[in-house]
């Protein structure tokens, strides 16, 4: 399969439950870091670190205006993950037909 370095970054980022929660929340639309942090049992600074980690790994993008940072999903990273999962599933299904 192709881009393993990018996949490794994606899986590393998604290995954390807080980061998965952020991704799930952003599936419903753009959100500010403050909005993301509201239900989480951690400081705004810690949530910001998670947001930066997701951004560094290409899963989300952010834009800051004044003191407000807005986040949104980067669909290309999710497409890469989806392609990898689909490819692995098709390999497994082919194997199952021969068993």
mmCIF file as gemmi writes it, N, C-alpha and C atoms, coordinates in Angstrom:
data_model
loop_
_atom_site.group_PDB
_atom_site.id
_atom_site.type_symbol
_atom_site.label_atom_id
_atom_site.label_alt_id
_atom_site.label_comp_id
_atom_site.label_asym_id
_atom_site.label_entity_id
_atom_site.label_seq_id
_atom_site.pdbx_PDB_ins_code
_atom_site.Cartn_x
_atom_site.Cartn_y
_atom_site.Cartn_z
_atom_site.occupancy
_atom_site.B_iso_or_equiv
_atom_site.pdbx_formal_charge
_atom_site.auth_seq_id
_atom_site.auth_asym_id
_atom_site.pdbx_PDB_model_num
ATOM 1 N N . UNK Axp A 1 ? 0.855 -1.182 0 1 0 ? 1 A 1
ATOM 2 C CA . UNK Axp A 1 ? 0 0 0 1 0 ? 1 A 1
ATOM 3 C C . UNK Axp A 1 ? 0.892 1.233 0 1 0 ? 1 A 1
ATOM 4 N N . UNK Axp A 2 ? 0.382 2.35 -0.275 1 0 ? 2 A 1
ATOM 5 C CA . UNK Axp A 2 ? 1.127 3.558 -0.563 1 0 ? 2 A 1
ATOM 6 C C . UNK Axp A 2 ? 1.714 4.326 0.612 1 0 ? 2 A 1
ATOM 7 N N . UNK Axp A 3 ? 1.041 5.307 1.107 1 0 ? 3 A 1
ATOM 8 C CA . UNK Axp A 3 ? 1.614 6.317 1.98 1 0 ? 3 A 1
ATOM 9 C C . UNK Axp A 3 ? 1.591 5.902 3.461 1 0 ? 3 A 1
ATOM 10 N N . UNK Axp A 4 ? 2.509 5.023 3.828 1 0 ? 4 A 1
ATOM 11 C CA . UNK Axp A 4 ? 2.519 4.524 5.205 1 0 ? 4 A 1
ATOM 12 C C . UNK Axp A 4 ? 2.906 5.592 6.217 1 0 ? 4 A 1
ATOM 13 N N . UNK Axp A 5 ? 3.773 6.519 5.854 1 0 ? 5 A 1
ATOM 14 C CA . UNK Axp A 5 ? 4.172 7.561 6.802 1 0 ? 5 A 1
ATOM 15 C C . UNK Axp A 5 ? 2.96 8.391 7.218 1 0 ? 5 A 1
ATOM 16 N N . UNK Axp A 6 ? 2.149 8.784 6.248 1 0 ? 6 A 1
ATOM 17 C CA . UNK Axp A 6 ? 0.947 9.567 6.564 1 0 ? 6 A 1
ATOM 18 C C . UNK Axp A 6 ? -0.027 8.742 7.404 1 0 ? 6 A 1
ATOM 19 N N . UNK Axp A 7 ? -0.201 7.471 7.05 1 0 ? 7 A 1
ATOM 20 C CA . UNK Axp A 7 ? -1.09 6.603 7.834 1 0 ? 7 A 1
ATOM 21 C C . UNK Axp A 7 ? -0.591 6.442 9.263 1 0 ? 7 A 1
ATOM 22 N N . UNK Axp A 8 ? 0.713 6.305 9.429 1 0 ? 8 A 1
ATOM 23 C CA . UNK Axp A 8 ? 1.275 6.179 10.775 1 0 ? 8 A 1
ATOM 24 C C . UNK Axp A 8 ? 0.946 7.403 11.618 1 0 ? 8 A 1
ATOM 25 N N . UNK Axp A 9 ? 1.051 8.593 11.021 1 0 ? 9 A 1
ATOM 26 C CA . UNK Axp A 9 ? 0.713 9.827 11.738 1 0 ? 9 A 1
ATOM 27 C C . UNK Axp A 9 ? -0.765 9.845 12.125 1 0 ? 9 A 1
ATOM 28 N N . UNK Axp A 10 ? -1.61 9.417 11.197 1 0 ? 10 A 1
ATOM 29 C CA . UNK Axp A 10 ? -3.051 9.407 11.457 1 0 ? 10 A 1
ATOM 30 C C . UNK Axp A 10 ? -3.384 8.44 12.588 1 0 ? 10 A 1
ATOM 31 N N . UNK Axp A 11 ? -2.863 7.222 12.508 1 0 ? 11 A 1
ATOM 32 C CA . UNK Axp A 11 ? -3.157 6.235 13.555 1 0 ? 11 A 1
ATOM 33 C C . UNK Axp A 11 ? -2.599 6.676 14.905 1 0 ? 11 A 1
ATOM 34 N N . UNK Axp A 12 ? -1.425 7.284 14.904 1 0 ? 12 A 1
ATOM 35 C CA . UNK Axp A 12 ? -0.841 7.769 16.156 1 0 ? 12 A 1
ATOM 36 C C . UNK Axp A 12 ? -1.75 8.829 16.78 1 0 ? 12 A 1
ATOM 37 N N . UNK Axp A 13 ? -2.239 9.728 15.955 1 0 ? 13 A 1
ATOM 38 C CA . UNK Axp A 13 ? -3.121 10.784 16.462 1 0 ? 13 A 1
ATOM 39 C C . UNK Axp A 13 ? -4.433 10.206 16.979 1 0 ? 13 A 1
ATOM 40 N N . UNK Axp A 14 ? -4.981 9.229 16.27 1 0 ? 14 A 1
ATOM 41 C CA . UNK Axp A 14 ? -6.275 8.665 16.65 1 0 ? 14 A 1
ATOM 42 C C . UNK Axp A 14 ? -6.172 7.658 17.788 1 0 ? 14 A 1
ATOM 43 N N . UNK Axp A 15 ? -4.965 7.365 18.23 1 0 ? 15 A 1
ATOM 44 C CA . UNK Axp A 15 ? -4.778 6.456 19.354 1 0 ? 15 A 1
ATOM 45 C C . UNK Axp A 15 ? -5.201 7.062 20.687 1 0 ? 15 A 1
ATOM 46 N N . UNK Axp A 16 ? -5.435 8.354 20.704 1 0 ? 16 A 1
ATOM 47 C CA . UNK Axp A 16 ? -5.823 9.038 21.933 1 0 ? 16 A 1
ATOM 48 C C . UNK Axp A 16 ? -7.335 9.284 21.945 1 0 ? 16 A 1
ATOM 49 N N . UNK Axp A 17 ? -8.037 8.907 23.021 1 0 ? 17 A 1
ATOM 50 C CA . UNK Axp A 17 ? -9.499 9.066 23.05 1 0 ? 17 A 1
ATOM 51 C C . UNK Axp A 17 ? -9.96 10.524 22.964 1 0 ? 17 A 1
ATOM 52 N N . UNK Axp A 18 ? -9.202 11.445 23.522 1 0 ? 18 A 1
ATOM 53 C CA . UNK Axp A 18 ? -9.584 12.86 23.424 1 0 ? 18 A 1
ATOM 54 C C . UNK Axp A 18 ? -9.531 13.321 21.979 1 0 ? 18 A 1
ATOM 55 N N . UNK Axp A 19 ? -8.513 12.902 21.26 1 0 ? 19 A 1
ATOM 56 C CA . UNK Axp A 19 ? -8.393 13.296 19.853 1 0 ? 19 A 1
ATOM 57 C C . UNK Axp A 19 ? -9.49 12.662 19.009 1 0 ? 19 A 1
ATOM 58 N N . UNK Axp A 20 ? -9.851 11.416 19.311 1 0 ? 20 A 1
ATOM 59 C CA . UNK Axp A 20 ? -10.974 10.802 18.593 1 0 ? 20 A 1
ATOM 60 C C . UNK Axp A 20 ? -12.263 11.57 18.874 1 0 ? 20 A 1
ATOM 61 N N . UNK Axp A 21 ? -12.439 11.994 20.113 1 0 ? 21 A 1
ATOM 62 C CA . UNK Axp A 21 ? -13.621 12.786 20.47 1 0 ? 21 A 1
ATOM 63 C C . UNK Axp A 21 ? -13.655 14.09 19.66 1 0 ? 21 A 1
ATOM 64 N N . UNK Axp A 22 ? -12.525 14.741 19.529 1 0 ? 22 A 1
ATOM 65 C CA . UNK Axp A 22 ? -12.459 15.991 18.757 1 0 ? 22 A 1
ATOM 66 C C . UNK Axp A 22 ? -12.838 15.732 17.304 1 0 ? 22 A 1
ATOM 67 N N . UNK Axp A 23 ? -12.314 14.652 16.729 1 0 ? 23 A 1
ATOM 68 C CA . UNK Axp A 23 ? -12.651 14.303 15.34 1 0 ? 23 A 1
ATOM 69 C C . UNK Axp A 23 ? -14.151 14.049 15.219 1 0 ? 23 A 1
ATOM 70 N N . UNK Axp A 24 ? -14.72 13.288 16.142 1 0 ? 24 A 1
ATOM 71 C CA . UNK Axp A 24 ? -16.158 13.003 16.107 1 0 ? 24 A 1
ATOM 72 C C . UNK Axp A 24 ? -16.972 14.29 16.194 1 0 ? 24 A 1
ATOM 73 N N . UNK Axp A 25 ? -16.562 15.196 17.059 1 0 ? 25 A 1
ATOM 74 C CA . UNK Axp A 25 ? -17.267 16.46 17.205 1 0 ? 25 A 1
ATOM 75 C C . UNK Axp A 25 ? -17.19 17.278 15.911 1 0 ? 25 A 1
ATOM 76 N N . UNK Axp A 26 ? -16.024 17.3 15.278 1 0 ? 26 A 1
ATOM 77 C CA . UNK Axp A 26 ? -15.851 18.084 14.055 1 0 ? 26 A 1
ATOM 78 C C . UNK Axp A 26 ? -16.568 17.465 12.859 1 0 ? 26 A 1
ATOM 79 N N . UNK Axp A 27 ? -16.961 16.204 12.968 1 0 ? 27 A 1
ATOM 80 C CA . UNK Axp A 27 ? -17.777 15.604 11.9 1 0 ? 27 A 1
ATOM 81 C C . UNK Axp A 27 ? -19.128 16.306 11.79 1 0 ? 27 A 1
ATOM 82 N N . UNK Axp A 28 ? -19.557 16.949 12.864 1 0 ? 28 A 1
ATOM 83 C CA . UNK Axp A 28 ? -20.822 17.692 12.854 1 0 ? 28 A 1
ATOM 84 C C . UNK Axp A 28 ? -20.647 19.123 12.364 1 0 ? 28 A 1
ATOM 85 N N . UNK Axp A 29 ? -19.412 19.558 12.134 1 0 ? 29 A 1
ATOM 86 C CA . UNK Axp A 29 ? -19.17 20.913 11.632 1 0 ? 29 A 1
ATOM 87 C C . UNK Axp A 29 ? -18.015 21.58 12.351 1 0 ? 29 A 1
ATOM 88 N N . UNK Axp A 30 ? -17.642 22.74 11.852 1 0 ? 30 A 1
ATOM 89 C CA . UNK Axp A 30 ? -16.55 23.507 12.441 1 0 ? 30 A 1
ATOM 90 C C . UNK Axp A 30 ? -16.868 23.837 13.897 1 0 ? 30 A 1
ATOM 91 N N . UNK Axp A 31 ? -15.81 23.994 14.706 1 0 ? 31 A 1
ATOM 92 C CA . UNK Axp A 31 ? -16.01 24.319 16.118 1 0 ? 31 A 1
ATOM 93 C C . UNK Axp A 31 ? -14.8 25.078 16.639 1 0 ? 31 A 1
ATOM 94 N N . UNK Axp A 32 ? -15.04 25.936 17.599 1 0 ? 32 A 1
ATOM 95 C CA . UNK Axp A 32 ? -13.94 26.643 18.244 1 0 ? 32 A 1
ATOM 96 C C . UNK Axp A 32 ? -13.296 25.723 19.282 1 0 ? 32 A 1
ATOM 97 N N . UNK Axp A 33 ? -12.063 26.034 19.637 1 0 ? 33 A 1
ATOM 98 C CA . UNK Axp A 33 ? -11.378 25.245 20.659 1 0 ? 33 A 1
ATOM 99 C C . UNK Axp A 33 ? -12.143 25.336 21.979 1 0 ? 33 A 1
ATOM 100 N N . UNK Axp A 34 ? -12.681 26.499 22.291 1 0 ? 34 A 1
ATOM 101 C CA . UNK Axp A 34 ? -13.466 26.652 23.53 1 0 ? 34 A 1
ATOM 102 C C . UNK Axp A 34 ? -14.692 25.748 23.528 1 0 ? 34 A 1
ATOM 103 N N . UNK Axp A 35 ? -15.372 25.655 22.386 1 0 ? 35 A 1
ATOM 104 C CA . UNK Axp A 35 ? -16.544 24.783 22.279 1 0 ? 35 A 1
ATOM 105 C C . UNK Axp A 35 ? -16.136 23.323 22.441 1 0 ? 35 A 1
ATOM 106 N N . UNK Axp A 36 ? -15.023 22.948 21.826 1 0 ? 36 A 1
ATOM 107 C CA . UNK Axp A 36 ? -14.517 21.574 21.938 1 0 ? 36 A 1
ATOM 108 C C . UNK Axp A 36 ? -14.174 21.257 23.394 1 0 ? 36 A 1
ATOM 109 N N . UNK Axp A 37 ? -13.574 22.225 24.082 1 0 ? 37 A 1
ATOM 110 C CA . UNK Axp A 37 ? -13.095 22.008 25.449 1 0 ? 37 A 1
ATOM 111 C C . UNK Axp A 37 ? -14.219 21.939 26.475 1 0 ? 37 A 1
ATOM 112 N N . UNK Axp A 38 ? -15.346 22.571 26.173 1 0 ? 38 A 1
ATOM 113 C CA . UNK Axp A 38 ? -16.424 22.708 27.153 1 0 ? 38 A 1
ATOM 114 C C . UNK Axp A 38 ? -16.798 21.409 27.872 1 0 ? 38 A 1
ATOM 115 N N . UNK Axp A 39 ? -17.079 20.313 27.163 1 0 ? 39 A 1
ATOM 116 C CA . UNK Axp A 39 ? -17.504 19.098 27.876 1 0 ? 39 A 1
ATOM 117 C C . UNK Axp A 39 ? -16.345 18.231 28.385 1 0 ? 39 A 1
ATOM 118 N N . UNK Axp A 40 ? -15.125 18.588 28.046 1 0 ? 40 A 1
ATOM 119 C CA . UNK Axp A 40 ? -13.989 17.72 28.384 1 0 ? 40 A 1
ATOM 120 C C . UNK Axp A 40 ? -13.458 18.019 29.781 1 0 ? 40 A 1
ATOM 121 N N . UNK Axp A 41 ? -13.02 16.983 30.488 1 0 ? 41 A 1
ATOM 122 C CA . UNK Axp A 41 ? -12.522 17.149 31.854 1 0 ? 41 A 1
ATOM 123 C C . UNK Axp A 41 ? -11.039 17.525 31.893 1 0 ? 41 A 1
ATOM 124 N N . UNK Axp A 42 ? -10.673 18.577 31.148 1 0 ? 42 A 1
ATOM 125 C CA . UNK Axp A 42 ? -9.276 19.02 31.127 1 0 ? 42 A 1
ATOM 126 C C . UNK Axp A 42 ? -9.241 20.505 30.831 1 0 ? 42 A 1
ATOM 127 N N . UNK Axp A 43 ? -8.087 21.093 31.021 1 0 ? 43 A 1
ATOM 128 C CA . UNK Axp A 43 ? -7.943 22.529 30.813 1 0 ? 43 A 1
ATOM 129 C C . UNK Axp A 43 ? -8.005 22.883 29.327 1 0 ? 43 A 1
ATOM 130 N N . UNK Axp A 44 ? -8.299 24.139 29.063 1 0 ? 44 A 1
ATOM 131 C CA . UNK Axp A 44 ? -8.301 24.644 27.695 1 0 ? 44 A 1
ATOM 132 C C . UNK Axp A 44 ? -6.913 24.483 27.075 1 0 ? 44 A 1
ATOM 133 N N . UNK Axp A 45 ? -5.872 24.687 27.87 1 0 ? 45 A 1
ATOM 134 C CA . UNK Axp A 45 ? -4.502 24.53 27.368 1 0 ? 45 A 1
ATOM 135 C C . UNK Axp A 45 ? -4.244 23.098 26.904 1 0 ? 45 A 1
ATOM 136 N N . UNK Axp A 46 ? -4.743 22.122 27.644 1 0 ? 46 A 1
ATOM 137 C CA . UNK Axp A 46 ? -4.545 20.72 27.262 1 0 ? 46 A 1
ATOM 138 C C . UNK Axp A 46 ? -5.324 20.395 25.988 1 0 ? 46 A 1
ATOM 139 N N . UNK Axp A 47 ? -6.543 20.896 25.872 1 0 ? 47 A 1
ATOM 140 C CA . UNK Axp A 47 ? -7.325 20.68 24.653 1 0 ? 47 A 1
ATOM 141 C C . UNK Axp A 47 ? -6.603 21.312 23.467 1 0 ? 47 A 1
ATOM 142 N N . UNK Axp A 48 ? -6.046 22.489 23.662 1 0 ? 48 A 1
ATOM 143 C CA . UNK Axp A 48 ? -5.293 23.162 22.595 1 0 ? 48 A 1
ATOM 144 C C . UNK Axp A 48 ? -4.112 22.31 22.145 1 0 ? 48 A 1
ATOM 145 N N . UNK Axp A 49 ? -3.448 21.652 23.059 1 0 ? 49 A 1
ATOM 146 C CA . UNK Axp A 49 ? -2.344 20.747 22.683 1 0 ? 49 A 1
ATOM 147 C C . UNK Axp A 49 ? -2.846 19.603 21.805 1 0 ? 49 A 1
ATOM 148 N N . UNK Axp A 50 ? -3.993 19.04 22.166 1 0 ? 50 A 1
ATOM 149 C CA . UNK Axp A 50 ? -4.575 17.968 21.351 1 0 ? 50 A 1
ATOM 150 C C . UNK Axp A 50 ? -4.946 18.487 19.959 1 0 ? 50 A 1
ATOM 151 N N . UNK Axp A 51 ? -5.511 19.679 19.906 1 0 ? 51 A 1
ATOM 152 C CA . UNK Axp A 51 ? -5.866 20.288 18.618 1 0 ? 51 A 1
ATOM 153 C C . UNK Axp A 51 ? -4.614 20.472 17.768 1 0 ? 51 A 1
ATOM 154 N N . UNK Axp A 52 ? -3.546 20.987 18.365 1 0 ? 52 A 1
ATOM 155 C CA . UNK Axp A 52 ? -2.295 21.176 17.618 1 0 ? 52 A 1
ATOM 156 C C . UNK Axp A 52 ? -1.733 19.837 17.13 1 0 ? 52 A 1
ATOM 157 N N . UNK Axp A 53 ? -1.847 18.8 17.949 1 0 ? 53 A 1
ATOM 158 C CA . UNK Axp A 53 ? -1.359 17.473 17.535 1 0 ? 53 A 1
ATOM 159 C C . UNK Axp A 53 ? -2.14 16.967 16.328 1 0 ? 53 A 1
ATOM 160 N N . UNK Axp A 54 ? -3.452 17.15 16.339 1 0 ? 54 A 1
ATOM 161 C CA . UNK Axp A 54 ? -4.275 16.73 15.196 1 0 ? 54 A 1
ATOM 162 C C . UNK Axp A 54 ? -3.941 17.551 13.955 1 0 ? 54 A 1
ATOM 163 N N . UNK Axp A 55 ? -3.677 18.823 14.159 1 0 ? 55 A 1
ATOM 164 C CA . UNK Axp A 55 ? -3.336 19.682 13.023 1 0 ? 55 A 1
ATOM 165 C C . UNK Axp A 55 ? -1.966 19.313 12.445 1 0 ? 55 A 1
ATOM 166 N N . UNK Axp A 56 ? -0.989 19.074 13.302 1 0 ? 56 A 1
ATOM 167 C CA . UNK Axp A 56 ? 0.351 18.672 12.828 1 0 ? 56 A 1
ATOM 168 C C . UNK Axp A 56 ? 0.294 17.391 12.012 1 0 ? 56 A 1
ATOM 169 N N . UNK Axp A 57 ? -0.617 16.504 12.363 1 0 ? 57 A 1
ATOM 170 C CA . UNK Axp A 57 ? -0.725 15.222 11.66 1 0 ? 57 A 1
ATOM 171 C C . UNK Axp A 57 ? -1.693 15.279 10.484 1 0 ? 57 A 1
ATOM 172 N N . UNK Axp A 58 ? -2.2 16.473 10.188 1 0 ? 58 A 1
ATOM 173 C CA . UNK Axp A 58 ? -2.995 16.674 8.99 1 0 ? 58 A 1
ATOM 174 C C . UNK Axp A 58 ? -4.446 16.252 9.072 1 0 ? 58 A 1
ATOM 175 N N . UNK Axp A 59 ? -4.945 15.96 10.268 1 0 ? 59 A 1
ATOM 176 C CA . UNK Axp A 59 ? -6.339 15.529 10.403 1 0 ? 59 A 1
ATOM 177 C C . UNK Axp A 59 ? -7.324 16.687 10.469 1 0 ? 59 A 1
ATOM 178 N N . UNK Axp A 60 ? -6.865 17.816 10.978 1 0 ? 60 A 1
ATOM 179 C CA . UNK Axp A 60 ? -7.728 18.992 11.041 1 0 ? 60 A 1
ATOM 180 C C . UNK Axp A 60 ? -6.936 20.213 10.593 1 0 ? 60 A 1
ATOM 181 N N . UNK Axp A 61 ? -7.649 21.284 10.346 1 0 ? 61 A 1
ATOM 182 C CA . UNK Axp A 61 ? -7.061 22.591 10.064 1 0 ? 61 A 1
ATOM 183 C C . UNK Axp A 61 ? -7.667 23.571 11.059 1 0 ? 61 A 1
ATOM 184 N N . UNK Axp A 62 ? -6.939 24.647 11.333 1 0 ? 62 A 1
ATOM 185 C CA . UNK Axp A 62 ? -7.461 25.679 12.224 1 0 ? 62 A 1
ATOM 186 C C . UNK Axp A 62 ? -7.159 27.05 11.641 1 0 ? 62 A 1
ATOM 187 N N . UNK Axp A 63 ? -7.922 28.016 12.13 1 0 ? 63 A 1
ATOM 188 C CA . UNK Axp A 63 ? -7.702 29.408 11.755 1 0 ? 63 A 1
ATOM 189 C C . UNK Axp A 63 ? -8 30.25 12.986 1 0 ? 63 A 1
ATOM 190 N N . UNK Axp A 64 ? -7.102 31.185 13.278 1 0 ? 64 A 1
ATOM 191 C CA . UNK Axp A 64 ? -7.274 32.007 14.47 1 0 ? 64 A 1
ATOM 192 C C . UNK Axp A 64 ? -7.58 33.448 14.067 1 0 ? 64 A 1
ATOM 193 N N . UNK Axp A 65 ? -8.643 33.974 14.641 1 0 ? 65 A 1
ATOM 194 C CA . UNK Axp A 65 ? -8.987 35.385 14.484 1 0 ? 65 A 1
ATOM 195 C C . UNK Axp A 65 ? -9.074 35.958 15.892 1 0 ? 65 A 1
ATOM 196 N N . UNK Axp A 66 ? -8.176 36.863 16.195 1 0 ? 66 A 1
ATOM 197 C CA . UNK Axp A 66 ? -8.116 37.399 17.559 1 0 ? 66 A 1
ATOM 198 C C . UNK Axp A 66 ? -7.753 36.294 18.523 1 0 ? 66 A 1
ATOM 199 N N . UNK Axp A 67 ? -8.619 36.072 19.493 1 0 ? 67 A 1
ATOM 200 C CA . UNK Axp A 67 ? -8.363 35.023 20.487 1 0 ? 67 A 1
ATOM 201 C C . UNK Axp A 67 ? -9.142 33.746 20.206 1 0 ? 67 A 1
ATOM 202 N N . UNK Axp A 68 ? -9.853 33.706 19.088 1 0 ? 68 A 1
ATOM 203 C CA . UNK Axp A 68 ? -10.723 32.562 18.78 1 0 ? 68 A 1
ATOM 204 C C . UNK Axp A 68 ? -10.102 31.706 17.683 1 0 ? 68 A 1
ATOM 205 N N . UNK Axp A 69 ? -9.846 30.443 18.013 1 0 ? 69 A 1
ATOM 206 C CA . UNK Axp A 69 ? -9.318 29.487 17.035 1 0 ? 69 A 1
ATOM 207 C C . UNK Axp A 69 ? -10.447 28.538 16.642 1 0 ? 69 A 1
ATOM 208 N N . UNK Axp A 70 ? -10.737 28.506 15.336 1 0 ? 70 A 1
ATOM 209 C CA . UNK Axp A 70 ? -11.778 27.631 14.8 1 0 ? 70 A 1
ATOM 210 C C . UNK Axp A 70 ? -11.125 26.434 14.126 1 0 ? 70 A 1
ATOM 211 N N . UNK Axp A 71 ? -11.712 25.265 14.314 1 0 ? 71 A 1
ATOM 212 C CA . UNK Axp A 71 ? -11.167 24.008 13.789 1 0 ? 71 A 1
ATOM 213 C C . UNK Axp A 71 ? -12.155 23.384 12.809 1 0 ? 71 A 1
ATOM 214 N N . UNK Axp A 72 ? -11.627 22.674 11.818 1 0 ? 72 A 1
ATOM 215 C CA . UNK Axp A 72 ? -12.455 21.893 10.905 1 0 ? 72 A 1
ATOM 216 C C . UNK Axp A 72 ? -11.667 20.684 10.438 1 0 ? 72 A 1
ATOM 217 N N . UNK Axp A 73 ? -12.385 19.684 9.973 1 0 ? 73 A 1
ATOM 218 C CA . UNK Axp A 73 ? -11.756 18.447 9.504 1 0 ? 73 A 1
ATOM 219 C C . UNK Axp A 73 ? -11.016 18.67 8.201 1 0 ? 73 A 1
ATOM 220 N N . UNK Axp A 74 ? -9.956 17.92 8.015 1 0 ? 74 A 1
ATOM 221 C CA . UNK Axp A 74 ? -9.23 17.877 6.744 1 0 ? 74 A 1
ATOM 222 C C . UNK Axp A 74 ? -9.651 16.577 6.067 1 0 ? 74 A 1
ATOM 223 N N . UNK Axp A 75 ? -10.543 16.643 5.081 1 0 ? 75 A 1
ATOM 224 C CA . UNK Axp A 75 ? -11.113 15.419 4.511 1 0 ? 75 A 1
ATOM 225 C C . UNK Axp A 75 ? -10.093 14.502 3.838 1 0 ? 75 A 1
ATOM 226 N N . UNK Axp A 76 ? -8.994 15.029 3.346 1 0 ? 76 A 1
ATOM 227 C CA . UNK Axp A 76 ? -8.009 14.185 2.664 1 0 ? 76 A 1
ATOM 228 C C . UNK Axp A 76 ? -7.427 13.136 3.609 1 0 ? 76 A 1
ATOM 229 N N . UNK Axp A 77 ? -7.174 13.516 4.851 1 0 ? 77 A 1
ATOM 230 C CA . UNK Axp A 77 ? -6.637 12.551 5.823 1 0 ? 77 A 1
ATOM 231 C C . UNK Axp A 77 ? -7.647 11.441 6.084 1 0 ? 77 A 1
ATOM 232 N N . UNK Axp A 78 ? -8.912 11.802 6.187 1 0 ? 78 A 1
ATOM 233 C CA . UNK Axp A 78 ? -9.94 10.783 6.41 1 0 ? 78 A 1
ATOM 234 C C . UNK Axp A 78 ? -10.096 9.89 5.184 1 0 ? 78 A 1
ATOM 235 N N . UNK Axp A 79 ? -9.939 10.467 3.988 1 0 ? 79 A 1
ATOM 236 C CA . UNK Axp A 79 ? -9.998 9.651 2.767 1 0 ? 79 A 1
ATOM 237 C C . UNK Axp A 79 ? -8.859 8.634 2.732 1 0 ? 79 A 1
ATOM 238 N N . UNK Axp A 80 ? -7.67 9.075 3.12 1 0 ? 80 A 1
ATOM 239 C CA . UNK Axp A 80 ? -6.518 8.173 3.146 1 0 ? 80 A 1
ATOM 240 C C . UNK Axp A 80 ? -6.776 7.01 4.098 1 0 ? 80 A 1
ATOM 241 N N . UNK Axp A 81 ? -7.305 7.308 5.263 1 0 ? 81 A 1
ATOM 242 C CA . UNK Axp A 81 ? -7.636 6.275 6.246 1 0 ? 81 A 1
ATOM 243 C C . UNK Axp A 81 ? -8.717 5.343 5.704 1 0 ? 81 A 1
ATOM 244 N N . UNK Axp A 82 ? -9.737 5.912 5.095 1 0 ? 82 A 1
ATOM 245 C CA . UNK Axp A 82 ? -10.823 5.111 4.533 1 0 ? 82 A 1
ATOM 246 C C . UNK Axp A 82 ? -10.314 4.183 3.426 1 0 ? 82 A 1
ATOM 247 N N . UNK Axp A 83 ? -9.452 4.688 2.558 1 0 ? 83 A 1
ATOM 248 C CA . UNK Axp A 83 ? -8.889 3.86 1.482 1 0 ? 83 A 1
ATOM 249 C C . UNK Axp A 83 ? -8.104 2.686 2.052 1 0 ? 83 A 1
ATOM 250 N N . UNK Axp A 84 ? -7.309 2.946 3.087 1 0 ? 84 A 1
ATOM 251 C CA . UNK Axp A 84 ? -6.505 1.892 3.684 1 0 ? 84 A 1
ATOM 252 C C . UNK Axp A 84 ? -7.406 0.809 4.287 1 0 ? 84 A 1
ATOM 253 N N . UNK Axp A 85 ? -8.428 1.23 5.027 1 0 ? 85 A 1
ATOM 254 C CA . UNK Axp A 85 ? -9.348 0.266 5.644 1 0 ? 85 A 1
ATOM 255 C C . UNK Axp A 85 ? -10.078 -0.528 4.563 1 0 ? 85 A 1
ATOM 256 N N . UNK Axp A 86 ? -10.543 0.144 3.525 1 0 ? 86 A 1
ATOM 257 C CA . UNK Axp A 86 ? -11.256 -0.536 2.438 1 0 ? 86 A 1
ATOM 258 C C . UNK Axp A 86 ? -10.338 -1.558 1.757 1 0 ? 86 A 1
ATOM 259 N N . UNK Axp A 87 ? -9.088 -1.182 1.519 1 0 ? 87 A 1
ATOM 260 C CA . UNK Axp A 87 ? -8.131 -2.088 0.881 1 0 ? 87 A 1
ATOM 261 C C . UNK Axp A 87 ? -7.888 -3.321 1.758 1 0 ? 87 A 1
ATOM 262 N N . UNK Axp A 88 ? -7.698 -3.119 3.055 1 0 ? 88 A 1
ATOM 263 C CA . UNK Axp A 88 ? -7.458 -4.241 3.966 1 0 ? 88 A 1
ATOM 264 C C . UNK Axp A 88 ? -8.68 -5.153 4.033 1 0 ? 88 A 1
ATOM 265 N N . UNK Axp A 89 ? -9.854 -4.553 4.027 1 0 ? 89 A 1
ATOM 266 C CA . UNK Axp A 89 ? -11.077 -5.359 4.06 1 0 ? 89 A 1
ATOM 267 C C . UNK Axp A 89 ? -11.208 -6.204 2.797 1 0 ? 89 A 1
ATOM 268 N N . UNK Axp A 90 ? -10.916 -5.63 1.641 1 0 ? 90 A 1
ATOM 269 C CA . UNK Axp A 90 ? -11.028 -6.398 0.393 1 0 ? 90 A 1
ATOM 270 C C . UNK Axp A 90 ? -10.022 -7.549 0.374 1 0 ? 90 A 1
ATOM 271 N N . UNK Axp A 91 ? -8.829 -7.326 0.91 1 0 ? 91 A 1
ATOM 272 C CA . UNK Axp A 91 ? -7.839 -8.409 1.006 1 0 ? 91 A 1
ATOM 273 C C . UNK Axp A 91 ? -8.363 -9.524 1.897 1 0 ? 91 A 1
ATOM 274 N N . UNK Axp A 92 ? -8.93 -9.153 3.042 1 0 ? 92 A 1
ATOM 275 C CA . UNK Axp A 92 ? -9.458 -10.142 3.976 1 0 ? 92 A 1
ATOM 276 C C . UNK Axp A 92 ? -10.611 -10.915 3.336 1 0 ? 92 A 1
ATOM 277 N N . UNK Axp A 93 ? -11.51 -10.207 2.641 1 0 ? 93 A 1
ATOM 278 C CA . UNK Axp A 93 ? -12.646 -10.877 2 1 0 ? 93 A 1
ATOM 279 C C . UNK Axp A 93 ? -12.179 -11.843 0.913 1 0 ? 93 A 1
ATOM 280 N N . UNK Axp A 94 ? -11.161 -11.461 0.14 1 0 ? 94 A 1
ATOM 281 C CA . UNK Axp A 94 ? -10.615 -12.385 -0.869 1 0 ? 94 A 1
ATOM 282 C C . UNK Axp A 94 ? -10.043 -13.622 -0.199 1 0 ? 94 A 1
ATOM 283 N N . UNK Axp A 95 ? -9.352 -13.423 0.892 1 0 ? 95 A 1
ATOM 284 C CA . UNK Axp A 95 ? -8.778 -14.548 1.634 1 0 ? 95 A 1
ATOM 285 C C . UNK Axp A 95 ? -9.884 -15.472 2.15 1 0 ? 95 A 1
ATOM 286 N N . UNK Axp A 96 ? -10.955 -14.904 2.672 1 0 ? 96 A 1
ATOM 287 C CA . UNK Axp A 96 ? -12.055 -15.7 3.218 1 0 ? 96 A 1
ATOM 288 C C . UNK Axp A 96 ? -12.736 -16.545 2.147 1 0 ? 96 A 1
ATOM 289 N N . UNK Axp A 97 ? -12.788 -16.048 0.929 1 0 ? 97 A 1
ATOM 290 C CA . UNK Axp A 97 ? -13.399 -16.819 -0.16 1 0 ? 97 A 1
ATOM 291 C C . UNK Axp A 97 ? -12.571 -18.056 -0.503 1 0 ? 97 A 1
ATOM 292 N N . UNK Axp A 98 ? -11.274 -18.007 -0.223 1 0 ? 98 A 1
ATOM 293 C CA . UNK Axp A 98 ? -10.391 -19.126 -0.553 1 0 ? 98 A 1
ATOM 294 C C . UNK Axp A 98 ? -10.19 -20.088 0.608 1 0 ? 98 A 1
ATOM 295 N N . UNK Axp A 99 ? -10.772 -19.792 1.727 1 0 ? 99 A 1
ATOM 296 C CA . UNK Axp A 99 ? -10.609 -20.654 2.91 1 0 ? 99 A 1
ATOM 297 C C . UNK Axp A 99 ? -11.669 -21.725 2.914 1 0 ? 99 A 1
